[in-house]
């Protein structure tokens, strides 16, 4: 059974007070009629009048409740429509940004610019604060940041996790995308580097080449007032990872010619 709202409680309190006053008035009139020896017929009609008046108040109250329920149902319908419109707008934004990334893959002749476009497009979609794309250095077996947004240049130079170490290194080793919150279990990741700033939420997905994983793409949210990444964001990230991989594979194919 649903709870009454404060407004409903107040209305029922007022209705109770009104009913009490009406019954008190009816009792007073009846007592007055008896003490003044009024005819029984008059007493009867006075009683019937007050009962009918009370019934009228009750009927109006129930009618008002039905109207309020109808109004609430209409409000829920309007809210559902607003949610549908908001969802459609979000999906339209996703499609627009995915189209931007796809265009970069197909039309951009410079791989660096194409990767930067993909990185920025996804950053806008996720409302992230930082983004980076890391590629595997086959000689040193480490990950190197080749493109980044919102990351200090000195950190880009010194951050070279080995494959299998840290979050990015483990994603390369396992090939599984990860969704992270601020409370990261350090024991879960080998040689996890301490971060220069508190991260609220992060996602990392592998770049799957034709034969092996060639790197990772990362996004993080720093603002503690912003939302957290979701599993749906992680699925979208894998799409952007595929676009980035296509650019890198195409660039390598051109170099081998």
C-alpha positions, 0 to 999 in steps of 0.5 A: 500500500502506497504512503500518503503524501504530506499534502494528502495527510493535511487534507485528510486532517482538515476533512476530519476537523470539518466532519467533527465540527459538522457532527458537533453542530448537528448534535448541538442543534438536536440537543437544542431542539430536544431541550426546547421541545421542538417537534420530532419531525423537525429533529428528524429533518435536521439530522437527515440534513446533516447526514446528507451534508456529510455524505456530500463532503465524503463524495467530493473528497473521493472525487478529488482523490480520483482526480488527483490519481488521474493527474498523477498518472498523466504526470507519469506519462509526461515523465516517460515521454521526457525520458524517451526524448532524452534517450533518443537525443543521447542515441543521436549524439552517439551516432553523430560522434561514431560517424565522426570517428568513422569518417576519420578512419575513412577520410583522414590521410594522416594517422596521427590526426585520425587517432586524435579525432577518434580520441577526442570524439569519444572523450566528448561522448563520455564527458571524460576529463583525460584520454590516452592511446597507448601502443606496444613497443615490441622491442622493450615490451612496454606501452608508450603513450602516442596520443593523449588529452588532459595528461601532462607531458612529463607523465606521458614520457615517464609512463611506460608500463610493461606488458602484464603490469599495471592496468593497461599492461594487464588489459594487453595481456588478458585482452579484456576491457576493464571498468574501474572505480576510485577504489582500485584494488592494487593487489589485483594489478602487478606493479601498479603505478601511483596516480598523480591525481585522484580518479573517480572512474576509468575505462580501458579497452584493448586495441586488437590487431589482425594477429595480436593486441597492439595497445589500449585506449583509456578514458578517466573521469576526475571530477568527483561530481561527475557520473561514473562510467557504466558497462554501456560506456565500456561497450561503446569504448570497444567500438572506438578501439576498433576504429583506432586499430583500423587506422593503425593497421592501415598506417602499418600496411602503407609503411610495408609497401 
